[in-house]
Amino acid sequence: MLRRRLCHTLGLSLLTPAALACEPLRASLLPYPGLYERGADGVERGFDVDVVRELGRRVGCEMRIEPTNTARTWALLSSGEVQISSGIGYSPERRAEVDFLLLARVRGAVVMRSAQAEATPTRAAFNASPSLLLGVTRRARRGAATQTWVDKLQAEGRIREGTDAPELLRLLGAGRVHAVLLFPHVLAGQPATWTAQHRVLDWMEGDTYQFGLAASRRGVPEALRDRLAAAAESARRDGTLLRLAERHFCNELARWGEFVPVPR
């Protein structure tokens, strides 16, 4: 009997990801530059794409990637209609409905045209110029101090909203706002001419926000959620997440954010 138990235990320890294969998982990702993009050739690229596929490889599950948007993401994930989603803002309360697989701690940046940045190089200077407008993402979550600043400008009628970062950059380019607030990684892929004409200002130092990849408790069995979480933590520890980030964002992540362990 003891020998049988030992052999059974050994057999389990030698199971490969393929032997633990699961049904395909729906992974909904937010389309953002550097995170999730579909090229003209139909190929999906980006940091989130690579991370989801890496986790699928490690646990032996096919990941069926599809686009989503900020208005639908949480409802689809919490209901279990999709199993995995990116860009999920972290809060202890949300852990009742999802398991966070990985977390990034980041802070926002203010982007301006270079001439405007020279005229208003500080947040105090921007605040003191009531004609200047700030573009922000609608319904976005932010660090507490950043949200307080946005609320103050909103009360003054100085906020204009966009649905996502690409729309904010279009508003900035059209001169409809004087600055935009966003996470710098979405600037990945901007041409050198654009970079030369704009400044990325660090006005939110120390005020961070956490978001990441999460699995639905309704849509993913507990045992598989545990395997996915273990795979994600292994990818963080062995440097895979950082290597993928450097591939898509160069050195931006090191300056503006970091991967952190998920509270358990």
C-alpha positions in Angstrom: 0.0 0.0 0.0 2.8 2.4 0.9 4.6 1.6 -2.3 1.4 2.2 -4.3 1.0 5.6 -2.6 4.6 6.6 -3.3 4.2 5.7 -6.9 1.0 7.6 -7.2 2.6 10.7 -5.7 5.6 10.4 -7.9 3.4 10.1 -10.9 1.6 13.3 -10.1 4.9 15.1 -9.6 6.0 14.1 -13.1 2.9 15.3 -14.9 3.7 17.8 -17.7 1.7 20.9 -18.5 0.3 18.9 -21.5 -0.9 16.2 -19.2 -2.7 18.8 -17.1 -4.3 20.3 -20.1 -7.6 22.1 -19.7 -10.4 23.4 -21.9 -9.6 26.6 -23.9 -9.8 29.8 -21.9 -11.3 33.1 -23.2 -8.8 35.9 -22.4 -10.2 39.4 -23.0 -7.5 42.0 -23.4 -7.7 45.8 -23.6 -6.4 47.1 -27.0 -3.6 49.5 -26.2 -0.2 50.2 -27.8 2.4 47.9 -26.6 -0.2 45.8 -24.7 -2.5 44.3 -27.2 -2.6 45.2 -30.9 -3.7 43.4 -34.0 -1.6 44.2 -37.0 -2.7 44.5 -40.6 -1.5 40.9 -41.1 -4.0 39.8 -38.4 -1.3 38.8 -36.0 -1.9 39.7 -32.3 1.1 41.3 -30.6 1.9 43.0 -27.3 2.9 42.5 -23.7 -0.5 41.2 -22.5 -0.6 38.8 -25.5 2.8 37.4 -24.7 2.0 37.0 -20.9 -1.3 35.3 -21.5 0.3 32.9 -24.0 3.2 32.2 -21.6 0.8 31.3 -18.8 -1.1 29.1 -21.1 2.1 27.3 -22.1 3.1 26.8 -18.5 -0.2 25.3 -17.4 -1.1 23.5 -20.7 -4.2 25.6 -21.7 -5.0 27.2 -25.0 -5.7 30.9 -24.6 -8.3 32.3 -27.0 -7.6 36.0 -27.1 -10.3 38.6 -27.9 -10.5 42.4 -27.5 -12.6 44.1 -24.8 -13.1 47.6 -23.5 -13.2 49.3 -20.1 -17.0 49.5 -20.0 -17.5 45.7 -20.4 -14.4 44.1 -18.9 -15.4 43.8 -15.2 -18.9 42.6 -16.0 -17.7 39.9 -18.3 -15.0 38.7 -16.0 -16.9 38.7 -12.7 -19.8 36.9 -14.4 -17.5 34.2 -15.8 -18.4 34.9 -19.4 -14.7 35.4 -20.0 -12.2 33.5 -17.9 -9.2 35.9 -17.9 -8.9 39.7 -18.4 -6.1 42.2 -18.4 -6.1 45.8 -17.0 -8.1 44.9 -13.9 -7.7 47.4 -11.1 -6.8 45.8 -7.8 -8.8 46.2 -4.6 -9.3 43.7 -1.7 -13.0 43.7 -2.4 -12.6 42.5 -5.9 -10.8 39.4 -4.7 -14.2 38.0 -3.8 -15.0 37.6 -7.5 -11.6 37.2 -9.1 -8.1 35.8 -8.4 -5.4 38.2 -9.4 -2.6 36.4 -11.3 -0.1 39.2 -11.5 0.0 42.8 -10.5 1.9 45.9 -11.7 2.3 48.9 -9.5 2.5 52.0 -11.7 2.0 55.7 -11.6 0.6 58.0 -14.1 2.4 60.7 -16.2 1.4 63.9 -17.7 2.1 64.3 -21.5 2.4 67.7 -23.1 3.7 69.2 -26.3 7.3 70.4 -25.6 6.4 74.1 -25.9 3.6 73.8 -23.4 5.8 71.8 -21.0 8.4 74.7 -21.1 5.7 77.2 -20.2 4.2 75.1 -17.4 6.9 72.7 -16.2 5.2 71.9 -12.8 1.8 70.9 -11.6 1.6 74.1 -9.6 2.2 76.1 -12.8 -0.5 74.1 -14.6 -3.0 74.6 -11.7 -2.3 78.4 -11.8 -3.4 78.6 -15.5 -7.2 78.2 -15.5 -7.4 78.1 -19.3 -5.4 74.9 -19.5 -7.4 71.7 -19.9 -6.4 68.1 -18.9 -7.5 65.0 -20.8 -8.2 61.9 -18.7 -9.6 58.4 -19.5 -13.2 58.0 -18.6 -13.9 55.8 -15.6 -10.2 55.1 -15.1 -8.9 54.2 -11.7 -6.0 56.2 -10.3 -3.8 56.7 -7.2 -5.6 58.6 -4.4 -3.6 61.9 -4.7 -3.9 61.8 -8.5 -7.7 61.4 -8.2 -7.9 64.3 -5.8 -6.1 66.5 -8.4 -8.4 65.3 -11.2 -11.4 66.0 -9.0 -10.2 69.5 -8.3 -9.7 70.3 -12.0 -13.1 68.7 -12.8 -14.8 71.1 -10.3 -13.1 74.0 -12.2 -14.4 72.7 -15.6 -10.9 71.9 -16.8 -11.3 68.1 -17.5 -12.0 66.6 -20.9 -12.6 62.8 -21.0 -11.7 60.2 -23.6 -12.5 56.5 -23.9 -8.9 55.4 -23.9 -5.3 56.5 -24.3 -5.3 56.6 -28.1 -8.3 59.0 -28.0 -6.5 61.2 -25.4 -3.5 61.5 -27.7 -5.8 62.5 -30.6 -7.3 65.2 -28.4 -3.8 66.4 -27.5 -2.8 66.4 -31.1 -5.9 68.3 -32.2 -5.2 71.0 -29.5 -8.5 70.3 -27.7 -6.6 69.7 -24.4 -3.2 71.0 -23.3 -2.1 67.9 -21.4 -3.2 64.3 -20.9 -2.9 62.0 -17.9 -2.0 58.4 -18.8 0.2 55.4 -18.0 3.5 55.9 -19.9 3.6 52.3 -21.3 0.8 53.2 -23.7 3.3 55.5 -25.5 5.1 52.4 -26.8 5.6 52.6 -30.6 5.3 56.3 -31.0 7.6 57.5 -33.8 10.7 59.5 -33.1 9.2 62.7 -34.5 6.3 62.5 -32.0 8.7 61.8 -29.1 10.8 64.9 -30.1 7.8 67.1 -30.0 6.4 66.0 -26.6 7.4 65.7 -23.0 6.5 63.1 -20.4 6.3 64.7 -17.0 6.5 62.9 -13.6 4.1 64.9 -11.5 2.7 61.9 -9.6 5.8 60.6 -8.0 5.0 58.3 -5.1 1.2 58.0 -6.0 0.8 54.6 -7.4 -2.0 52.4 -8.6 -2.1 48.6 -9.0 -3.7 46.7 -11.8 -3.1 43.4 -13.5 -4.3 40.1 -15.0 -7.1 38.3 -13.2 -9.0 35.0 -13.5 -12.8 34.8 -12.9 -13.8 32.7 -9.9 -17.1 31.8 -11.6 -15.4 30.9 -14.9 -12.3 29.1 -13.8 -12.1 26.2 -11.4 -10.1 26.8 -8.2 -7.5 24.2 -9.0 -6.8 25.8 -12.4 -6.8 29.3 -10.8 -4.1 28.1 -8.4 -2.0 26.7 -11.2 -2.3 29.9 -13.2 -1.4 32.0 -10.2 1.6 29.8 -9.5 2.7 30.1 -13.1 2.4 33.9 -13.0 4.4 34.1 -9.8 7.1 31.9 -11.3 7.2 34.1 -14.4 7.7 37.1 -12.1 10.4 35.4 -10.1 12.4 34.0 -13.0 12.4 37.4 -14.8 10.1 36.4 -17.7 7.7 39.3 -17.0 10.5 41.8 -16.9 12.0 40.5 -20.2 8.7 40.7 -21.9 8.1 44.2 -20.6 11.5 45.3 -21.9 10.7 43.8 -25.3 7.6 45.9 -25.7 8.3 49.0 -23.6 12.1 49.3 -23.5 13.0 50.9 -20.2 9.7 52.6 -19.5 8.5 50.0 -17.0 11.6 50.3 -14.9 11.0 54.0 -14.4 7.2 54.1 -14.1 6.3 50.8 -12.5 7.2 47.4 -11.2 5.8 43.9 -10.9 4.8 43.1 -7.3 3.7 39.8 -5.6 0.0 39.3 -5.5 -1.4 39.4 -1.9 -2.7 36.0 -0.9 
